[in-house]
């Protein structure tokens, strides 16, 4: 589903970011947790942001842009619809 795609993309983006930092070579990015990520998004993000490509927000007010497909994208590069 959408969360699986998001968690996979998020893990790839986090790994790419972390590869550019000075970390011990033995450090490994932990596996994502879809259930925990969903709960954190609902608690901290869903009031303003959507996770759907069309920007619909079933929980909050849609004040912020959709978070769909944001991993690996530079901020301000794409117009994000609501």
mmCIF file of the N, C-alpha and C atoms, coordinates in Angstrom:
data_MODEL
# 
_entry.id   MODEL 
# 
loop_
_atom_site.group_PDB 
_atom_site.id 
_atom_site.type_symbol 
_atom_site.label_atom_id 
_atom_site.label_alt_id 
_atom_site.label_comp_id 
_atom_site.label_asym_id 
_atom_site.label_entity_id 
_atom_site.label_seq_id 
_atom_site.pdbx_PDB_ins_code 
_atom_site.Cartn_x 
_atom_site.Cartn_y 
_atom_site.Cartn_z 
_atom_site.occupancy 
_atom_site.B_iso_or_equiv 
_atom_site.pdbx_formal_charge 
_atom_site.auth_seq_id 
_atom_site.auth_comp_id 
_atom_site.auth_asym_id 
_atom_site.auth_atom_id 
_atom_site.pdbx_PDB_model_num 
ATOM 1   N N  . UNK A 1 1  ? 0.792  -1.178 0.000  1.00 0.00 ? 1  UNK A N  1 
ATOM 2   C CA . UNK A 1 1  ? 0.000  0.000  0.000  1.00 0.00 ? 1  UNK A CA 1 
ATOM 3   C C  . UNK A 1 1  ? 0.848  1.262  0.000  1.00 0.00 ? 1  UNK A C  1 
ATOM 4   N N  . UNK A 1 2  ? 0.199  2.370  0.158  1.00 0.00 ? 2  UNK A N  1 
ATOM 5   C CA . UNK A 1 2  ? 0.878  3.664  0.137  1.00 0.00 ? 2  UNK A CA 1 
ATOM 6   C C  . UNK A 1 2  ? 1.927  3.763  1.235  1.00 0.00 ? 2  UNK A C  1 
ATOM 7   N N  . UNK A 1 3  ? 1.609  3.292  2.439  1.00 0.00 ? 3  UNK A N  1 
ATOM 8   C CA . UNK A 1 3  ? 2.575  3.391  3.529  1.00 0.00 ? 3  UNK A CA 1 
ATOM 9   C C  . UNK A 1 3  ? 3.802  2.544  3.276  1.00 0.00 ? 3  UNK A C  1 
ATOM 10  N N  . UNK A 1 4  ? 3.631  1.384  2.648  1.00 0.00 ? 4  UNK A N  1 
ATOM 11  C CA . UNK A 1 4  ? 4.784  0.546  2.338  1.00 0.00 ? 4  UNK A CA 1 
ATOM 12  C C  . UNK A 1 4  ? 5.710  1.257  1.375  1.00 0.00 ? 4  UNK A C  1 
ATOM 13  N N  . UNK A 1 5  ? 5.157  1.907  0.358  1.00 0.00 ? 5  UNK A N  1 
ATOM 14  C CA . UNK A 1 5  ? 5.962  2.646  -0.606 1.00 0.00 ? 5  UNK A CA 1 
ATOM 15  C C  . UNK A 1 5  ? 6.657  3.806  0.092  1.00 0.00 ? 5  UNK A C  1 
ATOM 16  N N  . UNK A 1 6  ? 5.910  4.513  0.949  1.00 0.00 ? 6  UNK A N  1 
ATOM 17  C CA . UNK A 1 6  ? 6.486  5.657  1.650  1.00 0.00 ? 6  UNK A CA 1 
ATOM 18  C C  . UNK A 1 6  ? 7.600  5.209  2.588  1.00 0.00 ? 6  UNK A C  1 
ATOM 19  N N  . UNK A 1 7  ? 7.397  4.102  3.306  1.00 0.00 ? 7  UNK A N  1 
ATOM 20  C CA . UNK A 1 7  ? 8.411  3.672  4.258  1.00 0.00 ? 7  UNK A CA 1 
ATOM 21  C C  . UNK A 1 7  ? 9.658  3.207  3.527  1.00 0.00 ? 7  UNK A C  1 
ATOM 22  N N  . UNK A 1 8  ? 9.503  2.560  2.379  1.00 0.00 ? 8  UNK A N  1 
ATOM 23  C CA . UNK A 1 8  ? 10.648 2.127  1.596  1.00 0.00 ? 8  UNK A CA 1 
ATOM 24  C C  . UNK A 1 8  ? 11.410 3.322  1.053  1.00 0.00 ? 8  UNK A C  1 
ATOM 25  N N  . UNK A 1 9  ? 10.701 4.301  0.516  1.00 0.00 ? 9  UNK A N  1 
ATOM 26  C CA . UNK A 1 9  ? 11.338 5.505  -0.011 1.00 0.00 ? 9  UNK A CA 1 
ATOM 27  C C  . UNK A 1 9  ? 11.988 6.293  1.109  1.00 0.00 ? 9  UNK A C  1 
ATOM 28  N N  . UNK A 1 10 ? 11.325 6.360  2.262  1.00 0.00 ? 10 UNK A N  1 
ATOM 29  C CA . UNK A 1 10 ? 11.874 7.082  3.403  1.00 0.00 ? 10 UNK A CA 1 
ATOM 30  C C  . UNK A 1 10 ? 13.161 6.427  3.880  1.00 0.00 ? 10 UNK A C  1 
ATOM 31  N N  . UNK A 1 11 ? 13.173 5.110  3.907  1.00 0.00 ? 11 UNK A N  1 
ATOM 32  C CA . UNK A 1 11 ? 14.378 4.394  4.326  1.00 0.00 ? 11 UNK A CA 1 
ATOM 33  C C  . UNK A 1 11 ? 15.528 4.660  3.359  1.00 0.00 ? 11 UNK A C  1 
ATOM 34  N N  . UNK A 1 12 ? 15.232 4.669  2.063  1.00 0.00 ? 12 UNK A N  1 
ATOM 35  C CA . UNK A 1 12 ? 16.269 4.940  1.066  1.00 0.00 ? 12 UNK A CA 1 
ATOM 36  C C  . UNK A 1 12 ? 16.805 6.363  1.208  1.00 0.00 ? 12 UNK A C  1 
ATOM 37  N N  . UNK A 1 13 ? 15.920 7.323  1.412  1.00 0.00 ? 13 UNK A N  1 
ATOM 38  C CA . UNK A 1 13 ? 16.338 8.717  1.569  1.00 0.00 ? 13 UNK A CA 1 
ATOM 39  C C  . UNK A 1 13 ? 17.162 8.898  2.835  1.00 0.00 ? 13 UNK A C  1 
ATOM 40  N N  . UNK A 1 14 ? 16.715 8.257  3.924  1.00 0.00 ? 14 UNK A N  1 
ATOM 41  C CA . UNK A 1 14 ? 17.457 8.362  5.184  1.00 0.00 ? 14 UNK A CA 1 
ATOM 42  C C  . UNK A 1 14 ? 18.835 7.733  5.037  1.00 0.00 ? 14 UNK A C  1 
ATOM 43  N N  . UNK A 1 15 ? 18.895 6.610  4.362  1.00 0.00 ? 15 UNK A N  1 
ATOM 44  C CA . UNK A 1 15 ? 20.182 5.943  4.159  1.00 0.00 ? 15 UNK A CA 1 
ATOM 45  C C  . UNK A 1 15 ? 21.106 6.826  3.320  1.00 0.00 ? 15 UNK A C  1 
ATOM 46  N N  . UNK A 1 16 ? 20.591 7.433  2.259  1.00 0.00 ? 16 UNK A N  1 
ATOM 47  C CA . UNK A 1 16 ? 21.405 8.314  1.418  1.00 0.00 ? 16 UNK A CA 1 
ATOM 48  C C  . UNK A 1 16 ? 21.910 9.502  2.224  1.00 0.00 ? 16 UNK A C  1 
ATOM 49  N N  . UNK A 1 17 ? 21.061 10.054 3.083  1.00 0.00 ? 17 UNK A N  1 
ATOM 50  C CA . UNK A 1 17 ? 21.467 11.181 3.926  1.00 0.00 ? 17 UNK A CA 1 
ATOM 51  C C  . UNK A 1 17 ? 22.539 10.756 4.914  1.00 0.00 ? 17 UNK A C  1 
ATOM 52  N N  . UNK A 1 18 ? 22.331 9.607  5.521  1.00 0.00 ? 18 UNK A N  1 
ATOM 53  C CA . UNK A 1 18 ? 23.274 9.139  6.526  1.00 0.00 ? 18 UNK A CA 1 
ATOM 54  C C  . UNK A 1 18 ? 24.615 8.721  5.916  1.00 0.00 ? 18 UNK A C  1 
ATOM 55  N N  . UNK A 1 19 ? 24.606 8.310  4.660  1.00 0.00 ? 19 UNK A N  1 
ATOM 56  C CA . UNK A 1 19 ? 25.856 7.925  4.013  1.00 0.00 ? 19 UNK A CA 1 
ATOM 57  C C  . UNK A 1 19 ? 26.789 9.114  3.855  1.00 0.00 ? 19 UNK A C  1 
ATOM 58  N N  . UNK A 1 20 ? 26.251 10.322 3.902  1.00 0.00 ? 20 UNK A N  1 
ATOM 59  C CA . UNK A 1 20 ? 27.060 11.526 3.766  1.00 0.00 ? 20 UNK A CA 1 
ATOM 60  C C  . UNK A 1 20 ? 27.552 12.054 5.107  1.00 0.00 ? 20 UNK A C  1 
ATOM 61  N N  . UNK A 1 21 ? 27.330 11.344 6.171  1.00 0.00 ? 21 UNK A N  1 
ATOM 62  C CA . UNK A 1 21 ? 27.757 11.767 7.503  1.00 0.00 ? 21 UNK A CA 1 
ATOM 63  C C  . UNK A 1 21 ? 28.894 10.877 7.983  1.00 0.00 ? 21 UNK A C  1 
ATOM 64  N N  . UNK A 1 22 ? 29.612 11.368 8.959  1.00 0.00 ? 22 UNK A N  1 
ATOM 65  C CA . UNK A 1 22 ? 30.706 10.585 9.542  1.00 0.00 ? 22 UNK A CA 1 
ATOM 66  C C  . UNK A 1 22 ? 30.151 9.627  10.588 1.00 0.00 ? 22 UNK A C  1 
ATOM 67  N N  . UNK A 1 23 ? 29.934 8.405  10.172 1.00 0.00 ? 23 UNK A N  1 
ATOM 68  C CA . UNK A 1 23 ? 29.439 7.367  11.076 1.00 0.00 ? 23 UNK A CA 1 
ATOM 69  C C  . UNK A 1 23 ? 30.418 6.202  11.061 1.00 0.00 ? 23 UNK A C  1 
ATOM 70  N N  . UNK A 1 24 ? 30.409 5.474  12.133 1.00 0.00 ? 24 UNK A N  1 
ATOM 71  C CA . UNK A 1 24 ? 31.209 4.269  12.206 1.00 0.00 ? 24 UNK A CA 1 
ATOM 72  C C  . UNK A 1 24 ? 30.784 3.324  11.087 1.00 0.00 ? 24 UNK A C  1 
ATOM 73  N N  . UNK A 1 25 ? 31.717 2.671  10.445 1.00 0.00 ? 25 UNK A N  1 
ATOM 74  C CA . UNK A 1 25 ? 31.400 1.777  9.322  1.00 0.00 ? 25 UNK A CA 1 
ATOM 75  C C  . UNK A 1 25 ? 30.505 0.611  9.723  1.00 0.00 ? 25 UNK A C  1 
ATOM 76  N N  . UNK A 1 26 ? 30.446 0.276  10.999 1.00 0.00 ? 26 UNK A N  1 
ATOM 77  C CA . UNK A 1 26 ? 29.620 -0.848 11.435 1.00 0.00 ? 26 UNK A CA 1 
ATOM 78  C C  . UNK A 1 26 ? 28.158 -0.441 11.669 1.00 0.00 ? 26 UNK A C  1 
ATOM 79  N N  . UNK A 1 27 ? 27.861 0.877  11.669 1.00 0.00 ? 27 UNK A N  1 
ATOM 80  C CA . UNK A 1 27 ? 26.499 1.340  11.914 1.00 0.00 ? 27 UNK A CA 1 
ATOM 81  C C  . UNK A 1 27 ? 25.605 0.971  10.744 1.00 0.00 ? 27 UNK A C  1 
ATOM 82  N N  . UNK A 1 28 ? 24.400 0.489  11.050 1.00 0.00 ? 28 UNK A N  1 
ATOM 83  C CA . UNK A 1 28 ? 23.451 0.131  10.007 1.00 0.00 ? 28 UNK A CA 1 
ATOM 84  C C  . UNK A 1 28 ? 22.116 0.805  10.282 1.00 0.00 ? 28 UNK A C  1 
ATOM 85  N N  . UNK A 1 29 ? 21.488 1.278  9.208  1.00 0.00 ? 29 UNK A N  1 
ATOM 86  C CA . UNK A 1 29 ? 20.165 1.876  9.317  1.00 0.00 ? 29 UNK A CA 1 
ATOM 87  C C  . UNK A 1 29 ? 19.175 0.800  9.749  1.00 0.00 ? 29 UNK A C  1 
ATOM 88  N N  . UNK A 1 30 ? 18.436 1.018  10.834 1.00 0.00 ? 30 UNK A N  1 
ATOM 89  C CA . UNK A 1 30 ? 17.474 0.003  11.270 1.00 0.00 ? 30 UNK A CA 1 
ATOM 90  C C  . UNK A 1 30 ? 16.290 -0.080 10.307 1.00 0.00 ? 30 UNK A C  1 
ATOM 91  N N  . UNK A 1 31 ? 15.644 -1.224 10.314 1.00 0.00 ? 31 UNK A N  1 
ATOM 92  C CA . UNK A 1 31 ? 14.447 -1.403 9.501  1.00 0.00 ? 31 UNK A CA 1 
ATOM 93  C C  . UNK A 1 31 ? 13.358 -0.451 9.974  1.00 0.00 ? 31 UNK A C  1 
ATOM 94  N N  . UNK A 1 32 ? 12.530 -0.019 9.028  1.00 0.00 ? 32 UNK A N  1 
ATOM 95  C CA . UNK A 1 32 ? 11.409 0.843  9.368  1.00 0.00 ? 32 UNK A CA 1 
ATOM 96  C C  . UNK A 1 32 ? 10.297 0.053  10.045 1.00 0.00 ? 32 UNK A C  1 
ATOM 97  N N  . UNK A 1 33 ? 9.392  0.759  10.685 1.00 0.00 ? 33 UNK A N  1 
ATOM 98  C CA . UNK A 1 33 ? 8.248  0.148  11.341 1.00 0.00 ? 33 UNK A CA 1 
ATOM 99  C C  . UNK A 1 33 ? 7.003  0.893  10.858 1.00 0.00 ? 33 UNK A C  1 
ATOM 100 N N  . UNK A 1 34 ? 6.268  0.272  9.936  1.00 0.00 ? 34 UNK A N  1 
ATOM 101 C CA . UNK A 1 34 ? 5.118  0.911  9.313  1.00 0.00 ? 34 UNK A CA 1 
ATOM 102 C C  . UNK A 1 34 ? 4.070  1.304  10.352 1.00 0.00 ? 34 UNK A C  1 
ATOM 103 N N  . UNK A 1 35 ? 3.808  0.436  11.307 1.00 0.00 ? 35 UNK A N  1 
ATOM 104 C CA . UNK A 1 35 ? 2.791  0.721  12.327 1.00 0.00 ? 35 UNK A CA 1 
ATOM 105 C C  . UNK A 1 35 ? 3.192  1.938  13.164 1.00 0.00 ? 35 UNK A C  1 
ATOM 106 N N  . UNK A 1 36 ? 4.443  1.999  13.571 1.00 0.00 ? 36 UNK A N  1 
ATOM 107 C CA . UNK A 1 36 ? 4.921  3.136  14.367 1.00 0.00 ? 36 UNK A CA 1 
ATOM 108 C C  . UNK A 1 36 ? 4.947  4.418  13.530 1.00 0.00 ? 36 UNK A C  1 
ATOM 109 N N  . UNK A 1 37 ? 5.392  4.298  12.275 1.00 0.00 ? 37 UNK A N  1 
ATOM 110 C CA . UNK A 1 37 ? 5.416  5.458  11.384 1.00 0.00 ? 37 UNK A CA 1 
ATOM 111 C C  . UNK A 1 37 ? 4.027  6.028  11.152 1.00 0.00 ? 37 UNK A C  1 
ATOM 112 N N  . UNK A 1 38 ? 3.054  5.149  10.979 1.00 0.00 ? 38 UNK A N  1 
ATOM 113 C CA . UNK A 1 38 ? 1.671  5.592  10.777 1.00 0.00 ? 38 UNK A CA 1 
ATOM 114 C C  . UNK A 1 38 ? 1.161  6.335  12.012 1.00 0.00 ? 38 UNK A C  1 
ATOM 115 N N  . UNK A 1 39 ? 1.464  5.803  13.179 1.00 0.00 ? 39 UNK A N  1 
ATOM 116 C CA . UNK A 1 39 ? 1.032  6.449  14.421 1.00 0.00 ? 39 UNK A CA 1 
ATOM 117 C C  . UNK A 1 39 ? 1.710  7.808  14.606 1.00 0.00 ? 39 UNK A C  1 
ATOM 118 N N  . UNK A 1 40 ? 3.005  7.887  14.297 1.00 0.00 ? 40 UNK A N  1 
ATOM 119 C CA . UNK A 1 40 ? 3.724  9.156  14.422 1.00 0.00 ? 40 UNK A CA 1 
ATOM 120 C C  . UNK A 1 40 ? 3.200  10.190 13.431 1.00 0.00 ? 40 UNK A C  1 
ATOM 121 N N  . UNK A 1 41 ? 2.916  9.766  12.196 1.00 0.00 ? 41 UNK A N  1 
ATOM 122 C CA . UNK A 1 41 ? 2.367  10.685 11.197 1.00 0.00 ? 41 UNK A CA 1 
ATOM 123 C C  . UNK A 1 41 ? 1.012  11.201 11.663 1.00 0.00 ? 41 UNK A C  1 
ATOM 124 N N  . UNK A 1 42 ? 0.179  10.311 12.154 1.00 0.00 ? 42 UNK A N  1 
ATOM 125 C CA . UNK A 1 42 ? -1.156 10.708 12.615 1.00 0.00 ? 42 UNK A CA 1 
ATOM 126 C C  . UNK A 1 42 ? -1.049 11.694 13.783 1.00 0.00 ? 42 UNK A C  1 
ATOM 127 N N  . UNK A 1 43 ? -0.115 11.458 14.690 1.00 0.00 ? 43 UNK A N  1 
ATOM 128 C CA . UNK A 1 43 ? 0.025  12.306 15.880 1.00 0.00 ? 43 UNK A CA 1 
ATOM 129 C C  . UNK A 1 43 ? 0.649  13.669 15.561 1.00 0.00 ? 43 UNK A C  1 
ATOM 130 N N  . UNK A 1 44 ? 1.666  13.702 14.697 1.00 0.00 ? 44 UNK A N  1 
ATOM 131 C CA . UNK A 1 44 ? 2.449  14.919 14.520 1.00 0.00 ? 44 UNK A CA 1 
ATOM 132 C C  . UNK A 1 44 ? 2.247  15.635 13.177 1.00 0.00 ? 44 UNK A C  1 
ATOM 133 N N  . UNK A 1 45 ? 1.717  14.961 12.178 1.00 0.00 ? 45 UNK A N  1 
ATOM 134 C CA . UNK A 1 45 ? 1.714  15.538 10.830 1.00 0.00 ? 45 UNK A CA 1 
ATOM 135 C C  . UNK A 1 45 ? 0.324  15.664 10.203 1.00 0.00 ? 45 UNK A C  1 
ATOM 136 N N  . UNK A 1 46 ? -0.539 14.692 10.475 1.00 0.00 ? 46 UNK A N  1 
ATOM 137 C CA . UNK A 1 46 ? -1.821 14.595 9.759  1.00 0.00 ? 46 UNK A CA 1 
ATOM 138 C C  . UNK A 1 46 ? -2.774 15.753 10.034 1.00 0.00 ? 46 UNK A C  1 
ATOM 139 N N  . UNK A 1 47 ? -2.535 16.521 11.097 1.00 0.00 ? 47 UNK A N  1 
ATOM 140 C CA . UNK A 1 47 ? -3.405 17.673 11.349 1.00 0.00 ? 47 UNK A CA 1 
ATOM 141 C C  . UNK A 1 47 ? -3.345 18.648 10.180 1.00 0.00 ? 47 UNK A C  1 
ATOM 142 N N  . UNK A 1 48 ? -2.187 18.734 9.530  1.00 0.00 ? 48 UNK A N  1 
ATOM 143 C CA . UNK A 1 48 ? -2.006 19.705 8.438  1.00 0.00 ? 48 UNK A CA 1 
ATOM 144 C C  . UNK A 1 48 ? -1.689 19.060 7.086  1.00 0.00 ? 48 UNK A C  1 
ATOM 145 N N  . UNK A 1 49 ? -1.090 17.895 7.092  1.00 0.00 ? 49 UNK A N  1 
ATOM 146 C CA . UNK A 1 49 ? -0.598 17.287 5.861  1.00 0.00 ? 49 UNK A CA 1 
ATOM 147 C C  . UNK A 1 49 ? -1.369 16.034 5.463  1.00 0.00 ? 49 UNK A C  1 
ATOM 148 N N  . UNK A 1 50 ? -1.429 15.811 4.168  1.00 0.00 ? 50 UNK A N  1 
ATOM 149 C CA . UNK A 1 50 ? -2.028 14.614 3.599  1.00 0.00 ? 50 UNK A CA 1 
ATOM 150 C C  . UNK A 1 50 ? -0.922 13.658 3.186  1.00 0.00 ? 50 UNK A C  1 
ATOM 151 N N  . UNK A 1 51 ? -1.251 12.383 3.035  1.00 0.00 ? 51 UNK A N  1 
ATOM 152 C CA . UNK A 1 51 ? -0.301 11.420 2.477  1.00 0.00 ? 51 UNK A CA 1 
ATOM 153 C C  . UNK A 1 51 ? -0.798 10.897 1.124  1.00 0.00 ? 51 UNK A C  1 
ATOM 154 N N  . UNK A 1 52 ? -1.798 11.556 0.578  1.00 0.00 ? 52 UNK A N  1 
ATOM 155 C CA . UNK A 1 52 ? -2.387 11.151 -0.697 1.00 0.00 ? 52 UNK A CA 1 
ATOM 156 C C  . UNK A 1 52 ? -1.925 12.084 -1.817 1.00 0.00 ? 52 UNK A C  1 
ATOM 157 N N  . UNK A 1 53 ? -1.788 11.570 -3.041 1.00 0.00 ? 53 UNK A N  1 
ATOM 158 C CA . UNK A 1 53 ? -1.305 12.408 -4.150 1.00 0.00 ? 53 UNK A CA 1 
ATOM 159 C C  . UNK A 1 53 ? -2.214 13.587 -4.472 1.00 0.00 ? 53 UNK A C  1 
ATOM 160 N N  . UNK A 1 54 ? -3.503 13.453 -4.222 1.00 0.00 ? 54 UNK A N  1 
ATOM 161 C CA . UNK A 1 54 ? -4.429 14.554 -4.536 1.00 0.00 ? 54 UNK A CA 1 
ATOM 162 C C  . UNK A 1 54 ? -4.564 15.550 -3.379 1.00 0.00 ? 54 UNK A C  1 
ATOM 163 N N  . UNK A 1 55 ? -3.849 15.330 -2.274 1.00 0.00 ? 55 UNK A N  1 
ATOM 164 C CA . UNK A 1 55 ? -3.830 16.273 -1.158 1.00 0.00 ? 55 UNK A CA 1 
ATOM 165 C C  . UNK A 1 55 ? -5.000 16.193 -0.209 1.00 0.00 ? 55 UNK A C  1 
ATOM 166 N N  . UNK A 1 56 ? -5.928 15.261 -0.406 1.00 0.00 ? 56 UNK A N  1 
ATOM 167 C CA . UNK A 1 56 ? -7.078 15.177 0.508  1.00 0.00 ? 56 UNK A CA 1 
ATOM 168 C C  . UNK A 1 56 ? -6.593 14.793 1.902  1.00 0.00 ? 56 UNK A C  1 
ATOM 169 N N  . UNK A 1 57 ? -7.212 15.357 2.889  1.00 0.00 ? 57 UNK A N  1 
ATOM 170 C CA . UNK A 1 57 ? -6.837 15.096 4.270  1.00 0.00 ? 57 UNK A CA 1 
ATOM 171 C C  . UNK A 1 57 ? -8.079 14.635 5.012  1.00 0.00 ? 57 UNK A C  1 
ATOM 172 N N  . UNK A 1 58 ? -8.083 13.364 5.405  1.00 0.00 ? 58 UNK A N  1 
ATOM 173 C CA . UNK A 1 58 ? -9.260 12.800 6.076  1.00 0.00 ? 58 UNK A CA 1 
ATOM 174 C C  . UNK A 1 58 ? -9.233 13.023 7.585  1.00 0.00 ? 58 UNK A C  1 
ATOM 175 N N  . UNK A 1 59 ? -8.131 13.569 8.103  1.00 0.00 ? 59 UNK A N  1 
ATOM 176 C CA . UNK A 1 59 ? -8.002 13.751 9.550  1.00 0.00 ? 59 UNK A CA 1 
ATOM 177 C C  . UNK A 1 59 ? -8.029 15.219 9.941  1.00 0.00 ? 59 UNK A C  1 
ATOM 178 N N  . UNK A 1 60 ? -7.302 16.057 9.208  1.00 0.00 ? 60 UNK A N  1 
ATOM 179 C CA . UNK A 1 60 ? -7.106 17.438 9.645  1.00 0.00 ? 60 UNK A CA 1 
ATOM 180 C C  . UNK A 1 60 ? -7.657 18.474 8.688  1.00 0.00 ? 60 UNK A C  1 
ATOM 181 N N  . UNK A 1 61 ? -6.909 19.558 8.570  1.00 0.00 ? 61 UNK A N  1 
ATOM 182 C CA . UNK A 1 61 ? -7.403 20.747 7.878  1.00 0.00 ? 61 UNK A CA 1 
ATOM 183 C C  . UNK A 1 61 ? -6.785 21.004 6.513  1.00 0.00 ? 61 UNK A C  1 
ATOM 184 N N  . UNK A 1 62 ? -5.815 20.235 6.083  1.00 0.00 ? 62 UNK A N  1 
ATOM 185 C CA . UNK A 1 62 ? -5.132 20.413 4.792  1.00 0.00 ? 62 UNK A CA 1 
ATOM 186 C C  . UNK A 1 62 ? -4.468 21.776 4.662  1.00 0.00 ? 62 UNK A C  1 
ATOM 187 N N  . UNK A 1 63 ? -3.886 22.269 5.729  1.00 0.00 ? 63 UNK A N  1 
ATOM 188 C CA . UNK A 1 63 ? -3.182 23.544 5.675  1.00 0.00 ? 63 UNK A CA 1 
ATOM 189 C C  . UNK A 1 63 ? -1.833 23.408 4.986  1.00 0.00 ? 63 UNK A C  1 
ATOM 190 N N  . UNK A 1 64 ? -1.210 22.268 5.115  1.00 0.00 ? 64 UNK A N  1 
ATOM 191 C CA . UNK A 1 64 ? 0.102  22.047 4.510  1.00 0.00 ? 64 UNK A CA 1 
ATOM 192 C C  . UNK A 1 64 ? -0.021 21.217 3.248  1.00 0.00 ? 64 UNK A C  1 
ATOM 193 N N  . UNK A 1 65 ? 1.061  21.122 2.496  1.00 0.00 ? 65 UNK A N  1 
ATOM 194 C CA . UNK A 1 65 ? 1.043  20.336 1.265  1.00 0.00 ? 65 UNK A CA 1 
ATOM 195 C C  . UNK A 1 65 ? 1.007  18.837 1.549  1.00 0.00 ? 65 UNK A C  1 
ATOM 196 N N  . UNK A 1 66 ? 0.687  18.071 0.534  1.00 0.00 ? 66 UNK A N  1 
ATOM 197 C CA . UNK A 1 66 ? 0.703  16.620 0.670  1.00 0.00 ? 66 UNK A CA 1 
ATOM 198 C C  . UNK A 1 66 ? 2.135  16.145 0.885  1.00 0.00 ? 66 UNK A C  1 
ATOM 199 N N  . UNK A 1 67 ? 2.289  15.113 1.659  1.00 0.00 ? 67 UNK A N  1 
ATOM 200 C CA . UNK A 1 67 ? 3.596  14.517 1.901  1.00 0.00 ? 67 UNK A CA 1 
ATOM 201 C C  . UNK A 1 67 ? 3.831  13.322 0.984  1.00 0.00 ? 67 UNK A C  1 
ATOM 202 N N  . UNK A 1 68 ? 2.885  13.079 0.070  1.00 0.00 ? 68 UNK A N  1 
ATOM 203 C CA . UNK A 1 68 ? 3.012  11.972 -0.865 1.00 0.00 ? 68 UNK A CA 1 
ATOM 204 C C  . UNK A 1 68 ? 4.248  12.173 -1.738 1.00 0.00 ? 68 UNK A C  1 
ATOM 205 N N  . UNK A 1 69 ? 5.096  11.175 -1.782 1.00 0.00 ? 69 UNK A N  1 
ATOM 206 C CA . UNK A 1 69 ? 6.251  11.141 -2.677 1.00 0.00 ? 69 UNK A CA 1 
ATOM 207 C C  . UNK A 1 69 ? 7.245  12.276 -2.426 1.00 0.00 ? 69 UNK A C  1 
ATOM 208 N N  . UNK A 1 70 ? 7.444  12.677 -1.174 1.00 0.00 ? 70 UNK A N  1 
ATOM 209 C CA . UNK A 1 70 ? 8.378  13.760 -0.888 1.00 0.00 ? 70 UNK A CA 1 
ATOM 210 C C  . UNK A 1 70 ? 9.813  13.287 -0.697 1.00 0.00 ? 70 UNK A C  1 
ATOM 211 N N  . UNK A 1 71 ? 10.002 12.010 -0.436 1.00 0.00 ? 71 UNK A N  1 
ATOM 212 C CA . UNK A 1 71 ? 11.347 11.499 -0.185 1.00 0.00 ? 71 UNK A CA 1 
ATOM 213 C C  . UNK A 1 71 ? 12.221 11.635 -1.427 1.00 0.00 ? 71 UNK A C  1 
ATOM 214 N N  . UNK A 1 72 ? 13.391 12.178 -1.235 1.00 0.00 ? 72 UNK A N  1 
ATOM 215 C CA . UNK A 1 72 ? 14.324 12.354 -2.325 1.00 0.00 ? 72 UNK A CA 1 
ATOM 216 C C  . UNK A 1 72 ? 14.053 13.572 -3.189 1.00 0.00 ? 72 UNK A C  1 
ATOM 217 N N  . UNK A 1 73 ? 13.085 14.380 -2.825 1.00 0.00 ? 73 UNK A N  1 
ATOM 218 C CA . UNK A 1 73 ? 12.728 15.572 -3.606 1.00 0.00 ? 73 UNK A CA 1 
ATOM 219 C C  . UNK A 1 73 ? 13.232 16.809 -2.862 1.00 0.00 ? 73 UNK A C  1 
ATOM 220 N N  . UNK A 1 74 ? 13.814 17.732 -3.578 1.00 0.00 ? 74 UNK A N  1 
ATOM 221 C CA . UNK A 1 74 ? 14.294 18.968 -2.977 1.00 0.00 ? 74 UNK A CA 1 
ATOM 222 C C  . UNK A 1 74 ? 13.094 19.895 -2.761 1.00 0.00 ? 74 UNK A C  1 
ATOM 223 N N  . UNK A 1 75 ? 13.053 20.522 -1.589 1.00 0.00 ? 75 UNK A N  1 
ATOM 224 C CA . UNK A 1 75 ? 11.915 21.394 -1.290 1.00 0.00 ? 75 UNK A CA 1 
ATOM 225 C C  . UNK A 1 75 ? 11.835 22.552 -2.274 1.00 0.00 ? 75 UNK A C  1 
ATOM 226 N N  . UNK A 1 76 ? 10.614 22.887 -2.647 1.00 0.00 ? 76 UNK A N  1 
ATOM 227 C CA . UNK A 1 76 ? 10.370 24.006 -3.545 1.00 0.00 ? 76 UNK A CA 1 
ATOM 228 C C  . UNK A 1 76 ? 10.550 23.703 -5.011 1.00 0.00 ? 76 UNK A C  1 
ATOM 229 N N  . UNK A 1 77 ? 10.920 22.471 -5.365 1.00 0.00 ? 77 UNK A N  1 
ATOM 230 C CA . UNK A 1 77 ? 11.133 22.125 -6.768 1.00 0.00 ? 77 UNK A CA 1 
ATOM 231 C C  . UNK A 1 77 ? 9.858  21.790 -7.514 1.00 0.00 ? 77 UNK A C  1 
ATOM 232 N N  . UNK A 1 78 ? 8.867  21.268 -6.835 1.00 0.00 ? 78 UNK A N  1 
ATOM 233 C CA . UNK A 1 78 ? 7.648  20.830 -7.489 1.00 0.00 ? 78 UNK A CA 1 
ATOM 234 C C  . UNK A 1 78 ? 6.441  21.535 -6.903 1.00 0.00 ? 78 UNK A C  1 
ATOM 235 N N  . UNK A 1 79 ? 5.506  21.850 -7.782 1.00 0.00 ? 79 UNK A N  1 
ATOM 236 C CA . UNK A 1 79 ? 4.220  22.346 -7.302 1.00 0.00 ? 79 UNK A CA 1 
ATOM 237 C C  . UNK A 1 79 ? 3.431  21.151 -6.825 1.00 0.00 ? 79 UNK A C  1 
ATOM 238 N N  . UNK A 1 80 ? 2.966  21.208 -5.610 1.00 0.00 ? 80 UNK A N  1 
ATOM 239 C CA . UNK A 1 80 ? 2.242  20.085 -5.030 1.00 0.00 ? 80 UNK A CA 1 
ATOM 240 C C  . UNK A 1 80 ? 0.790  20.470 -4.911 1.00 0.00 ? 80 UNK A C  1 
ATOM 241 N N  . UNK A 1 81 ? -0.075 19.733 -5.608 1.00 0.00 ? 81 UNK A N  1 
ATOM 242 C CA . UNK A 1 81 ? -1.500 20.055 -5.608 1.00 0.00 ? 81 UNK A CA 1 
ATOM 243 C C  . UNK A 1 81 ? -2.192 19.663 -4.338 1.00 0.00 ? 81 UNK A C  1 
ATOM 244 N N  . UNK A 1 82 ? -3.344 20.240 -4.150 1.00 0.00 ? 82 UNK A N  1 
ATOM 245 C CA . UNK A 1 82 ? -4.182 19.875 -3.004 1.00 0.00 ? 82 UNK A CA 1 
ATOM 246 C C  . UNK A 1 82 ? -5.432 19.245 -3.501 1.00 0.00 ? 82 UNK A C  1 
# 
